[in-house]
Amino acid sequence: MDTHLHHDRNPHLEEHMKSSEMLRDIVIGMSDGLTVPFALAAGLSGAVDNTDVIVIAGIAEVAAGSIAMGLGGYLAGKTEQDHYRSEEKREYHEVDNLREREIEETKEFFANIGLSKELQDKATEEIARDKKQWVDFMMKYELGLEKPDPKRATKSALNIGLSYIVGGLVPLSPYFFVNSPLEGLKLSAVVTLICLFIFGFFKSRLTGINPWGGALRVMLIGAIAAGAAFGVAKLFGG
């Protein structure tokens, strides 16, 4: 049984959790938003001689990509809610039909955190008086599930989708100001790789890994993707 305490009633921790979820969404959206349109623009730069084609195709990709990524975030949020409701329903069934087993599991939790036998019995008796309180307790401490924000799916979709758009416009922006696809690619590569490095640096700091190594890794992935797309376009486009 999971005995980790989750003090979700602490306003500071609640705010921290919400901020973490938002940052995770931004990282997901921005990561793909910077990389995929950059690779697309690089590939088209090796195959066409008109920046208008690159801009139109790039904007179309950003629109489609942001919708797809946002929908993925929405479905993930809905899945989390559905999973929580399913487990909650099961816990209510067990409290009603397998009461003795649930009592023993509750006592086991209190035993694992060091309460005496007498306090285990008293705490279990107290919490079992309120069915909803008991189920909420078991959801959190037996299953380790926090009740999801009912608006989480929508927020996630918006955060990821908008982050993808912002990230996607970075590699496309140079093509708005030049007429040569290769010139646009040079400027796009400089701007995007710098942004990927900065993005990778802060992403790595948030996840607790070496920020310089993480920044170089993210930048290298973007460069390889764009280089591969450009090379393939040149190879098959003549």
BELKAVEN-V939693 format. One record per helix or strand. SS is the DSSP state (H for helix, E for strand). FROM is the first residue (numbers start at 0). TO is the last residue. If there is no record, write none. Layout:
# BELKAVEN-V939693
ss->(SS;SS)
from->(FROM;FROM)
to->(TO;TO)
This chain:
# BELKAVEN-V939693
ss->(H;H;H;H;H;H;H;H)
from->(10;50;98;116;130;151;180;210)
to->(44;96;111;126;140;175;206;236)
